Amino acid sequence: MTEDLTLDEIRDRLASGIAANAAFDGWGDAARDMAAEGAGIDTDVAALAFPGGAVDMIDAWFASIDAAMAVALPAEVLAPMKVRARITALVEARIDAVAPYRESLRRALAILALPQHVARGAKLGWRSVDVMWRAAGDVSTDYNHYTKRTILLGVYGATMTVLLDDDSEGQAETRAFLARRVDGIMAFEQAKAKFLTRTANRPSLSRFVGRLRYPVR
């Protein structure tokens, strides 16, 4: 029964419906209320679930895309793949989820680009790429954790921008664009690994200076 739903569950329940309505009504009260009525949820309660208005609704939609991606590509499906294939598949799952709502995405990105929402938008983007890398099996905690996510964030953002105006069958142009960018990520990772291997045993200038300052006794 909808009366027993928590506010978190209401957000999850309404996210896709709001996104569908946002293409026509924008990310506002009208889209939220229509989704609530369609789901049999009181509109006043729905308003309580999104106290931050449009940005909270967009947040919930992006989270639902994360969840849909995880369902489409569980660990047992990704495990046999190479990292390049995993990342490609994960982003393509998001393309599949977003493609029917391109106008809603366009409006969402316009809202997140406003000065007062830029920080929140960056946080949402980082959350999505973190979910992708974790699903791909990345467990790094050093600077690799941040470089991988920063690079993928750029690729993912650019891919979504291409998707907005892609009228090709099955979003073929967007998928080709993504494939080229993922190849770039892998090339960078390989070059970085080689560089670290070459420099691993080189003398450390900072260590040398430290010993001059604090000589070993």
Wavefront OBJ file of the C-alpha trace (Angstrom):
o trace
v 0.000 0.000 0.000
v 1.277 3.439 -0.868
v 0.343 4.743 2.598
v 3.094 2.587 4.072
v 5.859 3.854 1.790
v 8.749 5.829 3.247
v 9.779 9.101 1.618
v 12.812 7.332 0.120
v 10.543 4.687 -1.378
v 8.234 7.379 -2.732
v 11.174 9.092 -4.422
v 12.182 5.786 -5.997
v 8.607 5.063 -7.063
v 8.085 8.462 -8.700
v 11.479 9.113 -10.296
v 10.795 7.589 -13.713
v 7.280 9.007 -13.900
v 8.509 12.507 -13.149
v 11.207 12.151 -15.803
v 8.609 11.082 -18.373
v 6.457 14.118 -17.575
v 9.405 16.523 -17.400
v 9.840 16.393 -21.173
v 6.569 18.303 -21.511
v 6.025 20.014 -18.160
v 9.600 20.628 -17.020
v 11.068 19.532 -13.708
v 8.411 21.156 -11.584
v 5.335 20.586 -9.468
v 3.155 19.611 -12.431
v 5.430 16.735 -13.461
v 5.714 15.554 -9.860
v 1.980 15.714 -9.188
v 1.088 13.879 -12.397
v 3.529 11.104 -11.514
v 2.112 10.920 -7.992
v -1.468 10.676 -9.227
v -0.456 7.953 -11.654
v 1.173 5.993 -8.837
v -1.692 6.511 -6.410
v 0.371 8.682 -4.067
v -0.992 11.797 -2.397
v 0.448 14.864 -4.097
v 1.139 16.594 -0.771
v 3.152 13.592 0.376
v 5.004 13.575 -2.958
v 5.935 17.207 -2.376
v 7.441 16.252 0.993
v 9.586 13.635 -0.741
v 11.263 16.304 -2.879
v 11.888 19.276 -0.563
v 14.612 20.578 -2.864
v 12.266 20.781 -5.830
v 13.620 20.149 -9.324
v 17.149 19.218 -8.248
v 15.862 16.585 -5.832
v 13.689 15.141 -8.596
v 16.657 15.000 -10.968
v 18.739 13.422 -8.215
v 16.120 10.690 -7.765
v 15.966 10.062 -11.521
v 19.731 9.742 -11.828
v 19.721 7.344 -8.862
v 17.043 5.269 -10.597
v 19.271 5.093 -13.682
v 22.120 3.856 -11.486
v 19.797 1.172 -10.122
v 18.532 0.167 -13.574
v 22.114 -0.155 -14.790
v 22.974 -2.459 -11.880
v 19.954 -4.657 -12.647
v 20.783 -4.825 -16.354
v 24.433 -5.687 -15.697
v 24.865 -7.702 -12.488
v 28.314 -8.821 -11.349
v 28.001 -12.260 -12.934
v 27.404 -10.698 -16.363
v 30.313 -8.266 -16.087
v 32.828 -10.685 -14.562
v 33.898 -12.440 -17.797
v 34.411 -9.132 -19.614
v 37.605 -7.130 -19.919
v 37.605 -3.729 -18.235
v 37.094 -1.872 -21.537
v 34.011 -3.972 -22.301
v 32.651 -3.510 -18.783
v 32.879 0.278 -18.891
v 31.388 0.376 -22.384
v 28.517 -1.891 -21.367
v 27.803 0.138 -18.229
v 27.635 3.442 -20.074
v 25.583 1.881 -22.869
v 23.104 0.634 -20.260
v 22.694 4.242 -19.195
v 22.241 5.311 -22.823
v 19.444 2.749 -23.110
v 17.815 4.049 -19.922
v 18.047 7.723 -20.878
v 17.382 7.599 -24.629
v 13.564 7.659 -24.321
v 13.832 10.758 -22.123
v 16.277 12.905 -24.058
v 14.240 16.081 -23.690
v 13.931 15.471 -19.956
v 17.702 15.030 -19.794
v 18.238 18.238 -21.746
v 16.079 20.135 -19.274
v 17.750 18.458 -16.312
v 21.244 19.382 -17.497
v 20.127 22.975 -18.083
v 18.959 23.177 -14.465
v 22.139 21.613 -13.103
v 24.216 24.078 -15.137
v 22.757 27.018 -13.224
v 25.324 28.596 -10.876
v 23.376 27.653 -7.759
v 23.233 23.996 -8.825
v 26.691 23.409 -10.346
v 28.110 21.830 -7.182
v 25.134 19.499 -6.834
v 25.379 18.560 -10.490
v 29.062 17.706 -10.128
v 28.250 15.566 -7.108
v 25.588 13.652 -9.019
v 27.937 13.078 -11.942
v 30.680 11.838 -9.616
v 28.216 9.476 -7.932
v 27.287 7.932 -11.269
v 30.856 7.333 -12.435
v 31.768 5.961 -9.016
v 28.891 3.481 -9.307
v 30.143 2.499 -12.763
v 33.748 1.964 -11.730
v 32.705 -0.041 -8.675
v 30.444 -2.184 -10.837
v 33.407 -2.674 -13.184
v 35.369 -4.089 -10.243
v 37.573 -1.136 -9.367
v 38.657 -1.227 -5.728
v 41.454 1.351 -5.858
v 41.767 3.734 -2.939
v 44.847 5.715 -3.977
v 45.054 8.493 -6.557
v 43.961 5.976 -9.225
v 40.523 6.083 -7.619
v 40.239 9.769 -8.454
v 41.935 9.791 -11.856
v 39.741 6.981 -13.171
v 36.574 8.692 -12.057
v 37.639 12.114 -13.268
v 38.413 10.783 -16.743
v 35.219 8.735 -16.955
v 33.193 11.729 -15.772
v 34.455 13.700 -18.761
v 33.708 10.837 -21.146
v 30.264 10.186 -19.680
v 29.303 13.857 -19.735
v 30.420 14.228 -23.343
v 28.557 11.057 -24.321
v 25.322 12.322 -22.792
v 25.770 15.606 -24.671
v 26.110 13.726 -27.958
v 23.052 11.650 -27.087
v 20.882 14.760 -26.781
v 21.001 15.359 -30.536
v 21.518 11.817 -31.786
v 18.693 10.740 -34.105
v 20.562 7.749 -35.521
v 18.999 4.314 -35.246
v 19.680 2.778 -31.844
v 21.824 5.807 -30.946
v 24.575 4.375 -33.143
v 26.440 7.694 -33.322
v 26.503 8.027 -29.549
v 27.738 4.468 -29.121
v 30.502 5.009 -31.679
v 31.528 8.203 -29.895
v 31.606 6.314 -26.591
v 33.723 3.505 -28.046
v 36.362 5.973 -29.207
v 36.463 7.701 -25.829
v 36.689 4.439 -23.884
v 39.634 3.429 -26.069
v 41.217 6.705 -24.960
v 40.657 5.870 -21.300
v 42.267 2.453 -21.701
v 45.228 3.884 -23.592
v 45.770 6.399 -20.797
v 45.560 3.694 -18.134
v 48.093 1.554 -19.988
v 50.471 4.480 -20.433
v 50.114 5.388 -16.765
v 50.844 1.812 -15.684
v 54.008 1.719 -17.814
v 55.157 5.046 -16.428
v 54.659 3.921 -12.853
v 56.518 0.691 -13.543
v 59.486 2.588 -15.004
v 59.643 5.052 -12.125
v 58.931 2.664 -9.260
v 62.605 2.059 -8.455
v 63.941 5.510 -9.235
v 65.473 7.501 -6.371
v 62.946 9.723 -4.658
v 64.009 13.368 -4.502
v 61.651 14.060 -1.603
v 63.056 11.077 0.316
v 66.596 12.249 -0.372
v 65.844 15.761 0.867
v 64.145 14.297 3.896
v 67.246 12.331 4.780
v 69.377 15.430 4.480
v 67.080 17.135 6.913
v 66.583 14.169 9.207
v 69.635 11.904 8.740
v 69.306 8.248 9.686
v 71.179 7.608 12.933
l 1 2 3 4 5 6 7 8 9 10 11 12 13 14 15 16 17 18 19 20 21 22 23 24 25 26 27 28 29 30 31 32 33 34 35 36 37 38 39 40 41 42 43 44 45 46 47 48 49 50 51 52 53 54 55 56 57 58 59 60 61 62 63 64 65 66 67 68 69 70 71 72 73 74 75 76 77 78 79 80 81 82 83 84 85 86 87 88 89 90 91 92 93 94 95 96 97 98 99 100 101 102 103 104 105 106 107 108 109 110 111 112 113 114 115 116 117 118 119 120 121 122 123 124 125 126 127 128 129 130 131 132 133 134 135 136 137 138 139 140 141 142 143 144 145 146 147 148 149 150 151 152 153 154 155 156 157 158 159 160 161 162 163 164 165 166 167 168 169 170 171 172 173 174 175 176 177 178 179 180 181 182 183 184 185 186 187 188 189 190 191 192 193 194 195 196 197 198 199 200 201 202 203 204 205 206 207 208 209 210 211 212 213 214 215 216 217
